[in-house]
Amino acid sequence: MTPDRYAAFLAAFMPSLTQEIMRRRDMSFRQALRALYTSPFYADLEDETTKLWRLSPLLLADLWEEEQNTGTYDYPEAL
């Protein structure tokens, strides 16, 4: 996937992921977006080669939550 295409794809599902973070953490949209974009998890998500983009927003939120709670997350084996 080209970098431009991946960026467009990522932007398309970010609202769903952000909404899930808002729901789980009782945050505003701005707070959730900031929490997501500044996380090490998001750096991994931005890297197309990790294939994290293949996961649903709910599973991505699970991984983000795990990283927030423990400082790390288990990379899914199936990717």
C-alpha positions, 0 to 999 in steps of 0.5 A: 500500500502506498504511503498516501493510500495508507494515510487515507485508510488510517484517517477513515477508521480513526473516528471509530477508534477515537469514539471507542476510546472516548466511551471507555475512558469517558473523555472528550473527543479532543482528549481521546484524540490527544491520548491516542496520537501521543501514545507509543501504540499510535506510532506502531499503528502509523507504521503500515508494516505492522499490519495493525490496520487489519484489526477492527477499531474495537480490537485496536482500542483493546491494544491501546487500552492495554498499553495505557494500563501496562506500558506495553501491549501484546502484538497479535500473533495472527497478523 
